Amino acid sequence: MKQFTFEDLPDMITKLYTKMDKIEKLLKERKKRKSEIDQELLTIEGAAGLLKLSVATIYSKVCRNEIPVNKQGKRLYFYRTELLDWIKLGRIKTTSEIQHEVEVNFKSKKSST
């Protein structure tokens, strides 16, 4: 690594500031694109592709109110974030997670009595 002198300091600070500014702009653009993708409205075909399910399966889940959907007339629309949240809610807990919850509940009931 190059050794800098005191005279180099103002120039180095300017370069550092420029690089930081570029990084901030890139991060803001990335965050904006991510929020646009999250709010993306999907058709039933898009939802089927995202969930890797058939269109018929999506229709049956909509009919049984198992999946979040927005209906306008005869068309069905899905928000990407709602579908991803729906998937997360269906997560099955591991044995150790269930055991930990039981222990916590048991301790809290034991201390309250």
Secondary structure, DSSP 8 states (H G I E B T S, - for coil): -----GGGHHHHHHHHHHHHHHHHHHHHHHHHHHHHHHT-EE-HHHHHHHHT--HHHHHHHHHTT-S--EEETTEEEEEHHHHHHHHHHT----HHHHHHHHHHHHHHHHHH-
